[in-house]
Amino acid sequence: MTVLAFVIGIILMLVGLAVSIALHEMGHLLPAKKFGVRVGQYMIGFGPTIWSKRKGETEYGFKAIPLGGYISMAGMYPPSPKEAARGGRAGGGFFATMVQDARAANDETLEGDDDARTFYRLPVYKRVIVMLGGPIMNLVLAAVLFTIALSGIGVQTATTTIAQVSQCLPADTTATSCAASDPVSPATQAGFEPGDEIVSVDGTAVDTFAEASALIQKSAGESIPVVVRRGGAEQTLTLTPAARDVNGQTVGFAGITSQIAYVHQPIWSGVQMTGQNVGAVAEIIVQLPQKLYGVVHSMVTGGERDPNSPLSPVGVGVLAGEAASSSAPILDRVSFFLMLLASLNVSLFVFNLVPLLPLDGGHVVVALWDGVKRAWSKLFRRPPPKPVDATRLVPVTFVVVIALVVMGGILILADLVNPISLLGQ
């Protein structure tokens, strides 16, 4: 059963990843169609097509490797220069050939040089909207998932309702049973009972068990009033916390434990958690070379891996599998899965904003640069400049893709050899 649950957890995470990717691409597709751009394909995954269906002018489908997706828009770049088109294959070596191939592939999406339904002809702000649509969709999905986990399911919290009252005060703090010589616990002496709800401690109203504990701990040896609600009525008990030495400090001890319950967080907690995750992921990306070095070092030496190091989809799947097969309550497992998937969507949001092609942030930078050139020409009353030809950046794109593949390979290997585990290293 545990192995089956582990596999189910991985499958569910793969489905969640596929849905996240599908929504990301939908974030590009909807504004592109709204602005009149011709979209030839909407695909989830890479590699060979395993299923597709054409609806109107767009082919929708799934490919064999569900680790990404894309939409194919007409005229992502302007048509090839006339001299390049007449000259055939560009000379100059490998990268020049890559540029020419990219131009040729782009030209195939055009219906003539005057094709109006192309991406590159859109106003700058519309191009930015199309390219940001995907990451923003991931951001919104993350906020929704965090909200369901925090406000819908809730966070396990120690409540002010007493679950158990210790009968004695063992001399050995690790003891699990009472000895005849052990004194009666302060809570038993005061008359606490399981089910009592703590209302106030020493005149201070409390909303959480942590607040009540803090007041009790600082009142070692002092007699303090504690108001509890029992059977719908409030009554006051007198508690004298015993003095205990903890890490060289004297703290008060009563001998009570609280009930654990799922406490629904405010509806804005999901948005707050999303913002915190955006900052954390952005910090990881800024420190990515250092983080990758740490991953490689721990993998080679067998040392403990930084729990905040980046993960591949394999690592995320392992965490989902471990959560699904754990003995935790089902709501805990569901909450963890939702928050893990939400964090994955935050990562997709932040990573796609990196201003390098072929990432969405790179396309946004190209569009903004085109807008700057046009504004500059208009300011000085010069003729409108030619559209920015981003195919010239294909060599840079190639280097970025190779770097992403290498990084992905390192993380996958690390997640197999030295994974981050819920159960510890």
Secondary structure by P-SEA (a helix, b strand, c coil): caaaaaaaaaaaaaaaaaaaaaaaaaaaaaaaaaacccccccccccccccbbbbcccccccccccccccccccccccccccaaaaaaccccccaaaaaaaaaaaaaaaaccccccccccccccaaaaaaaaaaaaaaaaaaaaaaaaaaaccccccccccccccccccccccccccccccccccccccccccccccccccccccccccaaaaaaaaaaaccbbbbbbbbcccbbbbbbbbbbbbbcccbbbbbcbbbbbbbbcccccaaaaaaaaaaaaaaaaaaaaaaaaaaaaaaaaaacccccccccccaaaaaaaaaaaaaccccaaaaaaaaaaaaaaaaaaaaaaaaccccccaaaaaaaaaaaaaaaaaaaaaccccccccccccaaaaaaaaaaaaaaaaaaaaaaaaccccccccc
